[in-house]
Amino acid sequence: MDRRRFLLASSASALAASALPASALAAAPAAVAAARPRPTPQQLAWQREELALFVHYTVNTYTDREWGEGDESPRAFAPTDLDARQWARAAKAGGFRSLILTAKHHDGFCLWPTATTAHSVRSSAWRDGRGDVVREFVDACRAENLGAGFYLSPWDRHEPRYGSGQAYDDFYLAQLTELLTNYGPVVEVWFDGANGEGPNGRRQAYDWPRIHRTVRALQPDAVIFSDAGPDVRWIGNERGVAGSTCWATVDPARVPYPGFDRPWVGEALQQGDPHGNAWRPGETDVSIRPGWFWHAAEDAKVRSADNLIDLYCSSVGRNSKLLLNVPPTRAGRFHDTDVARLAEFGRKREALFAGGNRLAGARVRASGGDAPQRVLDADAESFWRADAVEAWLEFELDAEIEFDLLCLQEAIAHGQHVANHRFEIWRDGQWRTVAWGTTIGHKRLERFEPERARRLRLVVEHGYEPARIATVAVYRGG
């Protein structure tokens, strides 16, 4: 570990005081170590979105099941009022920036009129067999300026060629090619390692290198999700909870392919690896209902807005991205309760940060160097450095402020480096710890009972390579 230097950066949302002299700013980027992994522009944009919506929809919606058998009649798919634009508007009202559709689930039924099989919307009565859910979905996303992504289940319980090796690979790649060439730009392609027939059933050894090459060739700006990446990893559970320690870096050898099952996999996915040589941030998926598909019996079991705020803090607030599933009903629309909860979640999340950063106007001191003189702009990537093993940034105001939420951010375009930190207030002649944690990454959120203080400080206790802090902010959300 190189503890020679910590680089502490601050943004307009973080510091109320200042920037270094121009000469120091010009020299600073050269001092940043380049050895540790950094995100691609696509990974960076993906994580800054923070919120995406999953849309689970297939014949299961009409058979009241979670997993289909593959022998369902296509005519079971019978929406009476399908409105993908309603999905997109509800997502936007909640603050979500993209949506991912189950273009094909394990039952093999395709939501677009594929040329690869008759087991699709083409064989349903919906829109007289001329409908295309995928088309309506992407058009709705673009009308609301939201990103669109697809999940194409590798496991297909309907297709006879499943388990045959290359013949099924060719079939699956043909479906993937249709989705990635006929519907415009895609922001995320979502895979899992589902191969659920068991040791006595058909099994397919998926050709992941070929699958990934296809995505790269057809949608070079899309990020690829799976347990093992290669761009974005699963967080290891479906509870909406990332690890309290959560590195965006991983060791690819620990989870080499989707569906890999060893005792350490959960820990590896939850925590990442500070010494990992690949940047693969975590995606935390969870459903707004007990199930992933709509069931009438669960209409009274939709998560509350307060619970969604908890999920936001335990996913986005732990350096992950939240992927929240909201399933359409048999009509083809989101249920009114789900829509209301999304909107309420959006309002409550805005209320958390209402009133702005209460450190605005503070005088700032820092370990190891002169304090900034004016507000810094994170977009300009200006920062100040402090030569110290233990680096700190102190804020002093003219009067006490009350706050109950702490927001910290690293400038992750330059990597993730902070391994331990604490946040303190000056009380009764000494520093008292209000929040302590390990990683920060894109965002760290800590909630606590209201505190009052006039002097506050962030301490970076330990880091790998120089650390850049992009945001230090406190709020009184109420």
Secondary structure, DSSP 8 states (H G I E B T S, - for coil): ---S-EEE---TTT-SS----HHHHHHGGGGS--SS----HHHHHHHHH-EEEEE--STHHHHT-SS--S---GGG---SS--HHHHHHHHHHTT--EEEEEEE-TT--BSS--SS-SSBGGGSSGGGGT--HHHHHHHHHHHTT-EEEEEE-S--SS-TTTTSSHHHHHHHHHHHHHHHHHS---SEEE-----TT-TTS------HHHHHHHHHHH-TT-EEEETT-SSEEE-S-SSS---SS--SEE-TTTS-STT---TTHHHHHHH--TT-SEE--EEEEEESSSSSS--GGGTT----HHHHHHHHHHHTTBTEEEEEE--B-TTSSB-HHHHHHHHHHHHHHHHHTTT--TTTT-EEEETTS----S---GGGT--EEE-SSSEEEEEEEEEEEEEEEEEEEE-GGG---EEEEEEEEEETTEEEEEEEES--TT-EEEEEEEEEEEEEEEEEEEESS---EEEEEEE---
